[in-house]
């Protein structure tokens, strides 16, 4: 069977799908499909490429940087094949910001061709499925196009099972404080410069959000610019970037990336390293950029501050 579409090989892809309305934006990663049997050798990558090609032409899809995705997953040595487990999907979601993962497998039984897609919610660990059956004489791109349509319909109809309901900052802080308990917390400083590609950044949204989580969860915070560095136990430093991702009618989609590490000032030891990608939609690019960075920072702060507390 020959694939009628020639697309550059993609190891890991991240897109954003509007599942219910233009306000519901879900980062979605497409991971490589696995091959079950020698009869379908090399078709797993073709199915992955074709699935992306079928979804990306949808005006409700937004392409987000995939090179960073590949780098993150390779560094973490995560399984990024169709055999990915729900707990691994959760970790992928935490590291990349993807709320939904699409992966699966391709196999041949007799003269029949089967392509099975797994739709995994990284926040809920819910796994849904979609599949297509065809003949080995059928063109692969035709089968994948039909499967992609089923995948899109499944996400649109059952997004509430895949994506967790939004959690307020107060609830997040309460959860973080409960996990920290009565542990003695170090004094911290936070310095995270940020840049919106192509535009001047007015205020540091990511740094502000992490500062808020620090103070409200019980950490003593020293101003990184004006405070006495001798009073700081742990320095939280990093970089934040945001960039235009796409436009749908009057709404603008922006992607963000946040990289942070916590350093024990007295020894120089790195006690925690983390990163997070985020996506947000707004009526202006600047507002969407700030929202994307704020969202990424909130997700990251929940993990980072607990790591700092554990290391103290």
Residue pairs with C-beta under 8 A, 6 or more apart in sequence:
1 43
1 113
1 136
1 137
1 138
1 139
1 140
2 139
2 140
3 46
3 50
3 139
3 140
3 141
4 139
4 140
4 141
5 49
5 50
5 53
5 141
7 49
7 50
7 52
7 53
8 49
9 45
9 49
10 48
10 49
10 52
10 66
11 32
11 66
11 70
11 80
12 29
12 30
12 31
12 32
12 66
12 69
12 70
12 73
12 80
13 29
13 30
13 48
13 52
13 63
13 66
13 69
14 27
14 28
14 29
14 30
14 63
14 64
14 65
14 66
14 69
14 96
14 98
14 277
15 27
15 28
15 29
15 30
15 52
15 55
15 56
15 61
15 62
15 63
15 64
16 25
16 26
16 27
16 28
16 61
16 62
16 64
16 245
16 246
16 253
16 279
17 25
17 26
17 28
17 55
17 58
17 60
17 61
17 100
17 152
17 155
18 24
18 25
18 26
18 60
18 248
19 26
19 155
19 156
19 159
19 163
20 156
20 159
22 248
22 249
22 251
22 281
23 281
24 159
25 62
25 253
25 279
25 280
25 281
26 99
26 100
26 155
26 159
26 162
26 163
27 64
27 96
27 97
27 98
27 99
27 100
27 277
27 278
27 279
28 98
28 99
28 100
28 101
28 102
28 155
29 69
29 92
29 96
29 98
29 100
29 101
29 102
30 48
30 51
30 52
30 55
30 101
30 102
30 103
31 48
31 80
31 81
31 82
31 84
31 92
31 101
31 102
31 103
32 44
32 45
32 48
32 80
32 81
32 82
32 103
33 44
33 45
33 47
33 48
33 51
33 81
33 82
33 103
33 104
33 105
33 106
33 115
33 117
34 44
34 81
34 82
34 83
34 103
34 104
34 105
34 106
35 41
35 42
35 43
35 44
35 105
35 106
35 107
36 105
36 106
36 107
37 107
37 108
39 107
39 108
40 106
40 107
40 108
40 113
43 106
43 140
44 81
44 82
44 105
44 106
46 140
47 104
47 106
47 115
47 140
47 144
50 140
50 141
50 144
50 145
51 102
51 117
51 144
51 147
51 148
51 151
53 141
54 144
54 145
54 148
54 149
55 61
55 148
55 151
55 152
56 63
58 152
59 248
60 248
62 245
62 246
62 248
62 253
62 255
62 279
63 245
63 246
64 245
64 255
64 277
64 279
65 243
65 255
65 257
68 257
68 277
69 96
69 277
72 95
72 96
72 275
73 80
73 92
73 95
73 96
76 91
76 95
78 84
78 88
78 91
78 92
78 95
79 85
79 88
80 92
81 103
82 103
82 104
82 105
82 118
83 105
84 92
84 101
84 103
84 118
84 120
86 120
86 125
86 127
87 125
89 101
89 120
89 121
89 122
89 125
90 122
90 123
90 125
92 98
92 101
92 122
93 99
93 101
93 122
93 123
94 122
94 276
94 299
94 303
95 275
95 276
96 276
96 277
97 276
97 277
97 278
97 279
97 296
97 299
98 122
98 277
99 121
99 122
99 123
99 162
99 163
100 119
100 120
100 121
100 122
100 155
100 162
100 163
101 118
101 119
101 120
101 122
102 117
102 118
102 119
102 120
102 151
103 117
103 118
103 120
104 115
104 116
104 117
104 118
105 115
105 116
106 113
106 114
106 115
106 116
107 113
107 114
107 116
108 114
108 136
111 135
111 136
111 137
112 133
112 134
112 135
112 136
113 133
113 134
113 135
113 136
113 138
113 140
113 143
114 131
114 132
114 133
115 131
115 132
115 143
115 144
115 147
116 129
116 130
116 131
117 129
117 130
117 131
117 147
117 150
117 151
118 127
118 128
118 129
119 127
119 128
119 129
119 130
119 151
119 154
119 155
119 162
120 126
120 127
120 128
120 162
121 127
121 161
121 162
121 163
121 164
123 162
123 163
123 164
124 161
124 162
124 163
124 164
126 161
126 162
128 154
128 158
128 161
128 162
130 147
130 150
130 151
130 154
131 147
131 150
132 143
132 144
132 146
132 147
132 150
134 142
134 143
155 162
169 212
169 298
172 213
172 298
172 302
173 213
173 216
173 217
175 302
176 213
176 217
176 301
176 302
176 305
176 306
177 217
177 218
179 306
180 217
180 218
180 305
180 306
180 309
183 309
183 312
184 312
185 218
185 219
185 220
185 308
185 309
185 312
186 219
186 233
186 234
186 308
186 312
187 219
187 220
187 221
187 222
187 231
187 232
187 233
187 234
188 214
188 219
188 220
188 221
188 222
188 232
188 233
188 234
188 235
188 236
188 262
188 308
189 221
189 222
189 223
189 224
189 227
189 229
189 232
189 234
189 235
189 236
190 207
190 210
190 211
190 214
190 221
190 224
190 236
190 237
191 207
191 224
191 225
191 235
191 236
191 237
191 238
192 204
192 206
192 207
192 210
192 236
192 237
192 238
192 239
192 240
192 258
192 260
193 204
193 207
193 239
193 240
194 201
194 204
194 205
194 206
194 207
194 239
194 240
194 241
194 242
194 293
195 201
195 239
195 240
195 241
195 242
196 241
196 242
196 243
196 285
196 286
196 289
197 241
197 242
197 243
197 244
198 243
198 244
199 285
199 286
199 289
202 286
203 290
204 240
205 240
205 289
205 290
205 291
205 293
205 294
205 297
206 238
206 240
206 256
206 258
206 293
206 294
206 296
206 297
207 240
207 297
208 294
209 293
209 294
209 297
209 298
209 301
210 236
210 260
210 297
210 300
210 301
210 304
211 221
213 297
213 298
213 301
213 302
213 305
214 221
214 236
214 301
214 305
215 221
217 305
219 305
219 308
222 228
222 229
222 231
222 232
224 235
229 265
232 265
233 264
233 265
233 266
233 312
234 262
234 263
234 264
234 265
234 271
234 308
234 312
235 262
235 263
235 265
236 260
236 261
236 262
236 304
236 308
237 260
237 261
237 263
238 258
238 259
238 260
238 261
239 258
239 259
240 256
240 257
240 258
240 259
240 293
240 296
240 297
241 256
241 257
241 258
242 254
242 255
242 256
242 257
242 289
242 290
242 292
242 293
243 254
243 255
243 256
243 289
244 252
244 253
244 254
244 285
245 253
245 254
245 255
245 279
246 252
246 253
247 253
250 283
251 281
251 282
251 283
252 281
252 282
252 283
252 284
252 285
252 288
253 279
253 280
253 281
253 288
254 279
254 280
254 281
254 282
254 285
254 288
254 289
254 291
254 292
255 277
255 278
255 279
255 292
256 277
256 278
256 279
256 280
256 289
256 292
256 293
256 295
256 296
257 275
257 276
257 277
257 278
257 296
258 275
258 276
258 277
258 278
258 293
258 296
258 297
258 300
259 274
259 275
260 273
260 274
260 275
260 300
260 304
261 270
261 272
261 273
261 274
262 270
262 271
262 272
262 273
262 304
262 307
262 308
262 311
263 269
263 270
263 271
264 270
264 271
264 311
271 307
271 308
271 311
272 304
272 307
272 308
272 311
274 300
274 303
274 304
274 307
275 300
276 296
276 297
276 299
276 300
277 296
278 292
278 293
278 295
278 296
278 299
279 292
279 295
280 288
280 289
280 291
280 292
280 294
280 295
281 288
281 291
282 288
282 291
